[in-house]
Amino acid sequence: MTALTISTDIPTNINTLEKLAAWVGLALERCNPSTKILESPNSEPQRVAEAVLIRADDATHRMIIRVSIPINDGYAENSLVKFWQNALEINSTALPTAYKAN
């Protein structure tokens, strides 16, 4: 798992869910640049984390984030914790220092 200390690792200028989502998408892609998983039997393996920039039809730039997070097999029986607590680690890569600063 990429360990995270909320009070010191998430930059303090992240103050919206949108900024947090972008930060998480970019950080997971950076920590897992070549990790792939087979999502269906007749397909090519897909990267577990991708964050790409596109230009939308209205001429704005958009970030598209795709993340495949493993979930604890016993999640359905574990009603005492929030669903996101069932997320499992992808790997143990350390969060790069650049992601910890404003």
Sequence and secondary structure as in RCSB ss.txt:
>XXXX:A:sequence
MTALTISTDIPTNINTLEKLAAWVGLALERCNPSTKILESPNSEPQRVAEAVLIRADDATHRMIIRVSIPINDGY
AENSLVKFWQNALEINSTALPTAYKAN
>XXXX:A:secstr
     HHHHS TT  SHHHHHHHHHHHHHHH SS EE  STTS  EESEEEEEEE TTS EEEEEEE   B TTG
GG TTS GGGGB  S      GGGG  
